[in-house]
Amino acid sequence: MRELKDLVATLHDPQRSYYLELFKHIPPATEQMMRALSPSQGQTLVYSHDAATSVYFLLDGQVKALNEHYSGTLYAFADFSAPSLFGEFEAFGPARTIGRR
């Protein structure tokens, strides 16, 4: 997580303060799973039927969330511009097991 906090430190306020405060409260198990990525243009990060297990922190550039229409046509249903968080936000909450509350 040190690497991610170093990257956040390169942002300007108010984004830097917001993300440093957010990441300060991440559970230790989630912190160990977080990694900084530098995807290339056109790279697929997640497919629609993949299990949602990651939170992505976009520091630079833009990301489009695409889905495939039943006809086979791709369409964008969300756009994210840096800095932005997207993905499975349950990773930021307490660990849970199925059937427990």
C-alpha positions as CSV (number, residue, x, y, z in Angstrom):
1,M,0.0,0.0,0.0
2,R,3.0,2.3,0.4
3,E,3.3,2.6,-3.3
4,L,-0.4,3.6,-3.7
5,K,-0.1,6.3,-0.9
6,D,3.0,7.6,-2.7
7,L,1.0,7.9,-5.9
8,V,-1.8,9.7,-4.1
9,A,0.6,12.2,-2.7
10,T,1.3,13.4,-6.2
11,L,-2.3,14.6,-6.6
12,H,-3.4,18.1,-5.8
13,D,-5.8,19.0,-3.1
14,P,-8.7,18.5,-2.5
15,Q,-8.3,15.1,-4.2
16,R,-5.1,14.3,-2.4
17,S,-6.6,15.0,1.0
18,Y,-9.8,13.0,0.2
19,Y,-8.0,9.9,-1.0
20,L,-5.4,9.9,1.8
21,E,-8.2,10.1,4.3
22,L,-10.2,7.3,2.5
23,F,-7.2,5.0,2.3
24,K,-6.3,5.6,5.9
25,H,-9.4,3.6,6.9
26,I,-9.0,0.6,4.6
27,P,-9.1,-2.7,6.4
28,P,-5.6,-4.4,6.6
29,A,-6.8,-7.4,4.5
30,T,-8.0,-5.0,1.7
31,E,-4.8,-3.0,1.9
32,Q,-2.7,-6.1,1.2
33,M,-4.8,-6.8,-2.0
34,M,-4.4,-3.3,-3.5
35,R,-1.9,-2.7,-6.3
36,A,-1.1,0.2,-8.6
37,L,-1.7,-0.6,-12.3
38,S,-0.6,1.1,-15.4
39,P,-2.9,-0.4,-18.1
40,S,-2.3,0.3,-21.7
41,Q,-4.8,1.9,-24.0
42,G,-7.5,-0.6,-25.0
43,Q,-6.6,-3.1,-22.3
44,T,-9.5,-4.9,-20.6
45,L,-9.4,-4.8,-16.8
46,V,-12.6,-6.8,-16.1
47,Y,-15.0,-8.8,-18.1
48,S,-18.8,-8.6,-17.4
49,H,-19.0,-12.1,-16.0
50,D,-15.9,-11.9,-13.8
51,A,-16.3,-12.0,-10.0
52,A,-16.2,-8.4,-8.7
53,T,-13.2,-8.5,-6.3
54,S,-11.2,-5.4,-7.0
55,V,-11.3,-1.6,-6.5
56,Y,-9.4,0.4,-9.1
57,F,-7.9,3.8,-8.4
58,L,-7.4,5.7,-11.6
59,L,-4.6,8.3,-11.3
60,D,-4.2,9.3,-14.9
61,G,-6.3,9.1,-18.0
62,Q,-9.8,7.8,-18.6
63,V,-11.6,4.5,-18.4
64,K,-14.9,3.4,-20.0
65,A,-17.1,0.7,-18.6
66,L,-18.4,-1.4,-21.5
67,N,-21.1,-4.0,-21.8
68,E,-22.3,-6.1,-24.7
69,H,-25.8,-5.7,-26.0
70,Y,-27.5,-9.0,-26.9
71,S,-27.0,-8.1,-30.5
72,G,-23.2,-8.2,-30.0
73,T,-22.8,-4.4,-30.0
74,L,-20.6,-2.9,-27.3
75,Y,-21.9,0.2,-25.5
76,A,-20.4,2.4,-22.7
77,F,-22.5,2.6,-19.6
78,A,-20.0,4.7,-17.5
79,D,-17.0,6.9,-18.0
80,F,-14.3,7.6,-15.3
81,S,-11.7,10.3,-15.4
82,A,-8.7,10.6,-13.1
83,P,-8.6,10.7,-10.2
84,S,-11.4,8.3,-9.7
85,L,-12.3,5.1,-7.9
86,F,-14.4,2.3,-9.5
87,G,-15.0,-1.4,-8.9
88,E,-16.2,-3.5,-6.0
89,F,-16.5,-1.1,-3.1
90,E,-17.4,-3.8,-0.6
91,A,-13.7,-4.4,-0.4
92,F,-13.6,-1.2,1.7
93,G,-16.0,-2.7,4.3
94,P,-15.5,-5.3,7.0
95,A,-14.8,-8.8,5.9
96,R,-18.0,-10.9,5.7
97,T,-18.8,-14.5,4.9
98,I,-21.9,-15.8,3.2
99,G,-24.8,-16.3,5.6
100,R,-23.3,-14.1,8.3
101,R,-24.5,-10.6,9.1
